[in-house]
Amino acid sequence: MVELIPLFMFGAVCLVLLFGYPVAYSLAGTALLFAGIGIVTDTFASAFLHALPSRIYGILTNQTLMAVPLFVLMGTLLEKSKVAENLLNSMALLFGRLRGGLGISVTLVGMLLAASTGIVGATVVTMGLLSLPTMLKRGYSPSLATGSICATGTLGQIIPPSIALVLLGDVLSSAYQQAQINMGLFSPETVSVGDLFVGALIPGLLLVLCYVVYICLVAWLKPTSAPALTANDLEVESERRVSFIGSLVPPLLLILAVLGSILAGIATPTEAAGVGAMGALLLALSQKQLSKEKLREVVISTTQITCMVFLILIGAALFSLVFRGFGGDDLVHGVFEDMPGGVWGATLIVMLVIFFLGFILDFIEITFVVVPIVAPVLLTLGLDPVWLGIMIAINLQTSFLTPPFGFSLFYLRGVAPESVKTVEIYKGVTPFILIQLCMLFVLALWPGLITWLPGLLSR
């Protein structure tokens, strides 16, 4: 019975979260409650709590995690400076003569916005407010319009510089070091956020390509579902060209500067995040979209998100220490070793668990609660950490898109017109869910699609 305490502890924190209590306090409170019971009943190794101060200090001084507030600041600035709105108008005019052109525009702009903000909720809400009324007005079917917006919004989970990948990189680095210790190795190598960024490029671009192909197929098979823009909606060619260049080049250069500096080895992800934040500030100033009130909103929003992330980090650190104090890591390791199918059977079970937890937990909670428990065991069994990180990110991306609990669906439902029925949103996202599941299957069969580019650049 005592050896099952870690499972009761994990179930208890999920139950508390379902009641709607804040994540950070739920993690810390559940951990302290079980630790207190364990100390009284002499079933808990209290020495693990002695490591808490140094663990918290390590979180607050972690240079990788310093990229989080900077990337959040960059995304919030771009969101407030109407960059997405200008991009969408220009892209719509560029592809507007094609059937499905507006849907393609939404996908490409959403990809750029996802790369800018790195936050699923921000991308879905922004694209829902900007593009959904336009798509419905131009005759697009509600299911195709809502499905493409939801799917494109979840690209913030995988398209670098994604905040999810920054947090995953920090957790997987610790898990990789623990796995090395478990195998009796003491390698100084770690998993860098830059490796995850590079590894996510090919899968992310393949997903965007699949989305575009699907929209083109729908437009070809059902022209009334994705009509071309009428002549009255299109501007003069010269005006369109000026508008397109002026709206596309600045944010594209900013994204290339951030990712290019990381890929070229010129800057760390944290330093690149600083470049991105400053570039977004200059971009907002150049477009005269940064008033004193708007700057205040940006700073408050960035501070709130950053505080939430770091409070969850501290709560997750306490939860992890207490979980290990009860022997939870040994329990998980034993379960995975005895699982039929070996490493692939264990990986499949972990992916299914993470997928279903994605219905009730955000990526931050899953990253700091679930991944530290399962990742060291999977890495000990021989999985590549970069491959595992990207698979988890795409898995969560799919979970956030799946009815009836997907977070992306809730975000869009909150800003969609009342004329759009919830069942149409569910119907619209189904093909994109199948696309992402196929992508997971392809990446499992050919892991080189993830690991090839990081390996090439590390030579």
Sequence and secondary structure as in RCSB ss.txt:
>XXXX:A:sequence
MVELIPLFMFGAVCLVLLFGYPVAYSLAGTALLFAGIGIVTDTFASAFLHALPSRIYGILTNQTLMAVPLFVLMG
TLLEKSKVAENLLNSMALLFGRLRGGLGISVTLVGMLLAASTGIVGATVVTMGLLSLPTMLKRGYSPSLATGSIC
ATGTLGQIIPPSIALVLLGDVLSSAYQQAQINMGLFSPETVSVGDLFVGALIPGLLLVLCYVVYICLVAWLKPTS
APALTANDLEVESERRVSFIGSLVPPLLLILAVLGSILAGIATPTEAAGVGAMGALLLALSQKQLSKEKLREVVI
STTQITCMVFLILIGAALFSLVFRGFGGDDLVHGVFEDMPGGVWGATLIVMLVIFFLGFILDFIEITFVVVPIVA
PVLLTLGLDPVWLGIMIAINLQTSFLTPPFGFSLFYLRGVAPESVKTVEIYKGVTPFILIQLCMLFVLALWPGLI
TWLPGLLSR
>XXXX:A:secstr
 GGGHHHHHHHHHHHHHHTT  HHHHHHHHHHHHHHHHHHTT S GGGGGGHHHHHHHHHT TTTTHHHHHHHHH
HHHHHTTHHHHHHHHHHHHHTTSTTHHHHHHHHHHHHHHHHH  HHHHHHHHHHHHHHHHHHTT  HHHHHHHHH
HHHGGGGTSSS HHHHHHHHHHHHHHHHHHHHTT        HHHHHHHHHHHHHHHHHHHHHHHHHHHHH GGG
S    GGG   HHHHHHHHHHHHHHHHHHHHHHHHHHHTTSS HHHHHHHHHHHHHHHHHHTT   HHHHHHHHH
HHHHHHHHHHHHHHHHHHHHHHHHHTTHHHHHHHHHHTSTTHHHHHHHHHHHHHHHHTTTS HHHIIIIIHHHHH
HHHHHTT  HHHHHHHHHHHHHHHTTSTTT HHHHHHHHHS TTS HHHHHHHHHHHHHHHHHHHHHHHH THHH
HHHHHHHT 
